[in-house]
C-alpha cells in the first residue's frame, strides 16, 4: 500500500510574485490547495530573491535556494525525500527532473505548465512574420518537442485551459491520463463582495494591465497605442487609458502620451484598487496562450472588458462573456466607446463576468478535484507509469540529452 502524501517540493522558475503576474497568483492557488491538506510544503528555486516576491514563510512554506547544474541538489533531495515534486514550467523539469528521478524515484512528478509555451511561441512567430497560424505548425516547433517531452516524463501535467487540453490530445495525441484540466481556482463573488463595487457612474477611465516581461503584453499595448487608441479618442477626445504593468522597460514608458490620454502608470501596488475604479478594461492581445489573469482581475472587480478572441480563449466555456469580443481595431474601438457610454450594457456584462467566475473557476470544486487526482495517482503510481511507455522511453539514457548537458556544465564549472 502506498504511503500517504505528506511532503511536497515545488521547484519554481522564480519565487512567486502574485502582484506581478498571473503565473505568481496561480502558484499561490496551488500552494493553497496543498495547505488545505496540511502537507509540508517546500518551495525551492535557483532564481535570485526579488523585492516583490511573496513572503513564503508567512504562508507556512519553507523557502530554499538551490543551484542549477550542481550535484548539491542530488544530496538535498535525497535527504528531503519528498512524496511529490511539482515543477513550475517545463524548463524547470528539464533542469531538475532527471535528478529527481535518479535520487527520489518514488516521488510523484507533476508539471504545472502555466500555459503551453509552444502554442504561445508558435503564435508569436506567425504574428511577427505576418503569417496565419495553424495548429499543425506546432509539430515542427522545437519548443513543442521540448515541452511535450517534459509532459511525457511527468506523471501528471496541469493544463490551465480547455483549449490547450484539446491541442494536447488532438495535435500531440497525449494520453488523457497524463493531463489534468485545472484552471484558476478563485473564491466566489458573493453579494457582499458585489456591494463593495463602485457603480457605473462612479468609475472613470479605461484600464489595461499586464507584466511587461511577457512579450504578448507588450505587443498588446503597442497594438492598442498604434491601431486602436487613435480611433477611440477620435470619438472620445478626453478619454484616458491607464496602462499598468510590472517591469515596464524604456520602450514601454516611451509610449506614454499625456496629450493623447495614453498614460503608462507602471506597477500597480494593488490591482483590485485600480481595476475597481476603472470603467472598462481593454485587453487587445494579438497572440498568447493559457488563461488571462488580467481578465480574471477585471471580472473579480466588476469591470467589463473589450477583448480579442485570443484573449478570451478557454475562459467562457459557452457562457455569455463579460464584455465585447472584437476582431479588428475599428470594431474594438467602437465596442470600447459603446461599453464606456452605455450603462445598461455595462451592467449586463458585469453580471456575466460574475457568472463566469462563480461557475467556471470555483476554488473549492477545483481544489477537491486536484487533490483527489493526486491521491488516486499516488495509490496507483506503478500501474500508471507502466502504461506511460513514451514517458519511460524519454527517461531512457539515450534520450536524456538534458541530463548529460547538465553534467557537462557541472564539470565545466568545477574547472
C-alpha positions in Angstrom: 0.0 0.0 0.0 1.3 3.4 -0.9 2.4 5.9 1.7 0.1 8.9 2.0 1.4 12.2 0.6 2.9 14.3 3.4 5.8 16.3 1.9 5.6 18.4 -1.3 8.6 20.0 -3.0 7.8 22.8 -5.5 10.7 23.8 -7.8 10.0 27.2 -9.2 11.3 29.1 -12.1 11.3 32.1 -9.8 10.0 32.8 -6.3 6.3 33.7 -6.7 5.3 37.3 -7.4 1.5 37.3 -7.3 1.3 41.1 -7.7 3.4 40.9 -10.8 1.9 38.2 -12.9 -1.0 35.7 -13.2 1.7 32.9 -13.0 2.5 34.1 -9.5 -1.2 34.1 -8.5 -1.6 30.6 -10.0 1.3 29.3 -7.9 -0.3 30.6 -4.7 -3.6 28.9 -5.6 -1.7 25.6 -5.9 0.1 26.2 -2.6 -3.3 26.9 -1.0 -4.7 23.6 -2.3 -1.8 21.8 -0.7 -2.1 23.7 2.5 -5.8 22.6 2.9 -4.4 19.1 3.1 -1.8 20.1 5.8 1.0 18.9 3.5 4.5 20.1 4.4 5.5 22.4 1.5 9.0 23.4 0.5 9.5 25.9 -2.3 12.9 25.8 -4.0 14.3 27.9 -6.8 17.6 28.7 -8.4 16.4 32.3 -9.1 17.6 35.3 -7.0 15.3 36.8 -4.5 13.1 39.7 -5.6 11.7 42.6 -3.6 8.3 41.7 -5.0 8.2 38.0 -4.1 5.6 36.7 -1.7 6.5 36.0 1.9 6.6 32.2 1.7 7.3 31.8 5.4 4.2 33.8 6.2 2.2 31.2 4.2 3.8 28.4 6.2 6.0 27.4 3.3 9.7 26.7 3.6 11.9 28.7 1.2 15.1 27.1 -0.2 17.7 28.3 -2.7 19.1 25.7 -5.0 21.8 25.7 -7.7 21.5 24.9 -11.4 23.7 22.1 -12.8 25.1 21.3 -9.4 25.2 17.9 -7.6 24.3 19.6 -4.3 20.7 19.2 -5.4 21.1 15.4 -5.5 22.1 15.2 -1.9 19.4 17.8 -0.9 16.5 15.8 -2.5 17.8 12.5 -1.1 17.7 14.0 2.4 14.4 15.8 1.9 12.8 12.7 0.4 9.5 14.3 -0.8 6.4 12.4 -1.7 5.5 14.7 -4.5 7.6 17.1 -6.7 6.0 19.8 -8.7 7.9 21.6 -11.5 7.0 25.2 -12.4 7.0 25.1 -16.2 8.8 22.7 -18.5 12.2 24.4 -18.3 12.4 23.6 -14.6 11.6 19.9 -15.3 14.3 19.8 -17.9 16.9 21.1 -15.4 15.8 19.1 -12.3 13.5 16.3 -13.4 16.2 13.8 -14.2 17.8 14.4 -10.8 14.5 13.8 -9.0 14.1 10.5 -10.9 17.6 9.3 -10.1 17.5 10.3 -6.4 13.9 10.1 -5.4 12.2 7.7 -7.9 9.1 7.1 -5.8 8.1 10.8 -5.8 5.1 11.7 -8.0 6.3 14.2 -10.6 3.8 16.9 -11.6 4.3 19.6 -14.2 2.5 22.9 -13.9 2.6 24.1 -17.5 1.2 27.6 -16.6 0.3 27.8 -20.3 1.5 25.9 -23.4 4.7 27.7 -24.2 4.9 26.1 -27.7 1.4 27.5 -28.5 2.4 31.0 -27.4 5.8 31.0 -29.2 4.2 29.5 -32.4 1.6 32.2 -32.5 4.2 34.9 -31.7 6.4 33.7 -34.6 3.5 33.7 -37.0 2.4 37.2 -35.9 5.8 38.7 -36.3 6.1 37.1 -39.7 2.7 38.4 -40.7 1.6 34.8 -41.4 -1.6 32.9 -40.5 -1.0 30.4 -37.6 -2.1 26.8 -37.9 -2.1 24.3 -35.1 -0.2 21.8 -37.3 2.7 24.2 -37.3 3.4 23.2 -33.7 4.5 19.8 -34.8 7.7 21.3 -36.2 8.3 23.7 -33.3 11.5 23.0 -31.3 9.9 24.4 -28.2 7.0 21.9 -28.7 9.4 19.0 -28.8 10.9 20.0 -25.5 7.6 20.8 -23.8 5.9 17.6 -24.9 8.9 15.6 -23.8 8.6 17.2 -20.4 4.9 16.3 -20.2 5.6 12.7 -21.1 8.3 12.4 -18.5 6.0 13.6 -15.7 3.2 11.6 -14.1 0.7 14.4 -14.4 0.6 17.8 -16.1 -1.7 20.6 -15.0 -3.3 22.3 -18.0 -5.0 25.6 -17.4 -7.2 25.9 -20.5 -9.7 23.6 -22.1 -8.4 24.7 -25.5 -4.9 23.6 -24.6 -6.3 20.3 -23.4 -7.7 19.8 -26.9 -4.4 20.8 -28.5 -2.5 18.2 -26.5 -5.0 15.4 -27.1 -5.7 16.1 -30.8 -2.5 17.5 -32.2 0.1 15.7 -30.0 -2.0 12.7 -29.1 -1.2 12.8 -25.4 -2.9 10.2 -23.2 -5.5 12.0 -21.2 -4.3 10.0 -18.1 -1.2 12.3 -18.1 -3.3 15.5 -18.1 -5.5 17.3 -15.6 -7.5 20.3 -16.6 -7.0 22.7 -13.7 -8.0 26.3 -14.3 -7.6 29.3 -11.9 -9.1 28.4 -8.5 -10.9 31.5 -7.3 -13.2 32.5 -4.4 -16.8 33.0 -5.3 -18.1 36.6 -5.9 -20.7 36.9 -3.2 -23.5 39.5 -2.9 -21.4 41.1 -0.1 -18.4 41.4 -2.4 -20.6 43.0 -5.1 -21.9 45.6 -2.7 -18.4 46.9 -2.4 -18.0 47.6 -6.1 -18.2 51.1 -7.4 -21.2 51.8 -9.7 -21.0 52.7 -13.4 -21.4 56.4 -12.6 -18.6 56.4 -10.0 -16.0 54.9 -12.3 -13.7 56.6 -14.7 -11.2 55.8 -17.5 -10.1 52.8 -19.5 -7.5 50.4 -18.0 -5.1 47.9 -19.4 -2.7 45.8 -17.3 -0.1 43.1 -17.7 3.5 42.1 -16.8 5.8 43.6 -19.4 8.4 40.9 -19.1 5.7 38.9 -21.0 6.1 39.7 -24.7 2.3 39.2 -25.5 1.6 42.1 -23.1 4.0 44.5 -24.7 2.7 43.7 -28.2 -0.9 44.2 -27.0 -0.1 47.7 -25.6 1.7 48.5 -28.8 -1.4 47.4 -30.8 -3.6 49.4 -28.5 -1.5 52.6 -28.9 -1.0 52.5 -32.6 -4.1 50.9 -34.0 -7.0 51.2 -31.5 -6.5 54.2 -29.3 -6.5 56.8 -32.1 -9.9 55.5 -33.1 -11.2 55.8 -29.5 -10.0 59.4 -28.9 -11.5 60.4 -32.3 -14.9 59.7 -30.7 -13.9 60.5 -27.1 -11.3 63.3 -27.2 -10.9 63.5 -23.4 -10.7 59.7 -22.8 -7.8 58.3 -20.8 -6.4 54.8 -20.7 -4.3 53.9 -17.7 -1.7 51.2 -18.5 -0.4 49.3 -15.6 2.2 46.6 -15.6 5.3 45.3 -13.7 8.7 45.7 -15.2 7.9 48.4 -17.7 11.0 49.0 -19.9 12.1 52.2 -21.6 10.3 51.1 -24.8 7.1 50.8 -22.8 7.5 54.1 -21.0 8.1 55.8 -24.3 4.5 55.0 -25.3 3.3 57.5 -22.6 1.5 60.5 -24.1 -0.4 62.8 -21.8 -2.0 64.8 -24.7 -3.5 61.7 -26.1 -4.6 60.3 -22.8 -2.4 57.3 -23.1 -0.8 57.0 -19.6 1.8 54.5 -18.6 1.4 54.0 -14.9 3.9 51.2 -14.2 3.4 48.6 -11.5 0.1 48.6 -9.7 0.6 48.3 -5.9 -2.9 47.0 -5.6 -4.6 45.6 -8.8 -8.0 45.4 -7.1 -7.9 49.1 -6.3 -7.0 50.3 -9.8 -9.2 47.8 -11.5 -12.2 48.5 -9.2 -12.0 52.2 -10.1 -11.8 51.8 -13.8 -14.9 51.7 -16.1 -13.7 49.4 -18.9 -10.8 47.0 -19.2 -9.1 46.8 -22.6 -7.3 43.5 -23.4 -6.2 43.6 -27.1 -3.9 40.6 -27.1 -2.7 39.6 -30.6 -1.1 36.3 -29.5 -0.7 34.3 -26.4 -1.8 31.1 -24.6 -3.4 30.0 -21.3 -5.9 32.0 -19.3 -5.6 35.7 -18.9 -5.2 36.9 -15.3 -6.0 40.5 -16.3 -9.5 39.4 -17.4 -9.9 37.5 -14.1 -8.9 40.6 -12.3 -11.5 42.6 -14.3 -14.3 40.2 -13.6 -13.4 39.9 -9.9 -13.7 43.7 -9.6 -16.9 44.1 -11.6 -15.1 45.7 -14.6 -16.5 44.8 -18.0 -13.9 44.4 -20.8 -13.3 44.6 -24.5 -11.0 41.8 -25.7 -9.7 40.0 -28.7 -10.7 36.4 -29.5 -7.2 35.1 -28.4 -7.7 36.9 -25.0 -10.9 35.1 -24.1 -9.8 31.7 -25.4 -10.7 29.0 -22.9 -12.3 31.4 -20.5 -16.0 31.3 -21.1 -16.9 27.6 -22.0 -20.2 28.6 -23.6 -21.3 31.2 -21.1 -22.1 34.7 -22.1 -18.9 36.8 -21.9 -18.3 39.7 -19.6 -17.7 42.2 -22.4 -17.3 42.6 -26.1 -15.0 40.5 -28.2 -13.7 42.3 -31.3 -11.5 41.1 -34.2 -10.5 44.4 -35.8 -9.2 47.7 -34.5 -12.3 49.5 -35.7 -14.7 47.0 -34.0 -12.5 47.1 -30.9 -12.7 50.9 -30.7 -16.4 51.1 -31.5 -17.2 48.5 -28.8 -15.0 50.2 -26.2 -16.8 53.5 -26.7 -20.2 51.8 -26.7 -19.4 50.0 -23.4 -18.0 53.1 -21.8 -21.1 55.1 -22.5 -23.9 52.6 -22.1 -24.8 51.7 -18.5 -27.3 49.1 -19.4 -24.8 47.1 -21.5 -22.2 47.7 -18.9 -24.3 46.2 -16.1 -25.2 43.2 -18.1 -21.6 42.4 -18.8 -20.7 42.8 -15.2 -23.3 40.2 -14.3 -21.9 37.9 -17.0 -18.4 38.2 -15.5 -19.7 37.2 -12.1 -21.3 34.1 -13.5 -18.1 33.1 -15.2 -16.0 33.4 -12.1 -18.5 31.5 -9.9 -19.4 28.8 -12.4 -16.0 28.1 -14.1 -13.4 28.9 -11.5 -14.8 27.9 -8.1 -11.8 27.2 -5.9 -13.5 24.6 -3.7 -14.5 22.5 -6.7 -11.1 22.6 -8.4 -9.1 22.1 -5.2 -11.1 19.0 -4.5 -10.5 17.6 -8.0 -6.8 18.4 -7.9 -6.3 16.7 -4.5 -8.4 13.7 -5.3 -6.5 13.2 -8.6 -3.1 13.2 -7.0 -4.2 10.9 -4.2 -5.6 8.5 -6.7 -2.3 8.8 -8.7 -0.3 8.1 -5.5 -2.3 4.9 -4.9 -1.7 3.6 -8.4 1.6 5.2 -9.4 3.4 1.9 -10.5 0.4 0.9 -12.7 0.2 4.5 -14.0 3.8 4.6 -15.0 3.7 1.1 -16.6 1.3 2.4 -19.2 3.2 5.6 -19.9 5.6 3.8 -22.3 6.6 7.0 -24.1 7.4 8.6 -20.8 9.6 5.7 -19.8 11.3 5.9 -23.2 12.0 9.6 -22.6 13.6 8.6 -19.3 15.9 6.2 -21.1 19.5 7.2 -21.1 19.7 7.6 -24.9 17.0 10.3 -24.7 18.5 12.2 -21.7 20.4 14.9 -23.5 19.4 17.4 -20.8 20.9 15.2 -18.2 24.3 14.9 -19.9 24.3 18.6 -20.9 23.8 19.4 -17.2 26.5 17.1 -16.1 28.9 18.6 -18.7 28.2 22.1 -17.4 28.6 20.9 -13.8 32.1 19.5 -14.6 33.0 22.7 -16.5 32.0 24.8 -13.5 34.5 22.9 -11.4 37.4 23.9 -13.5 
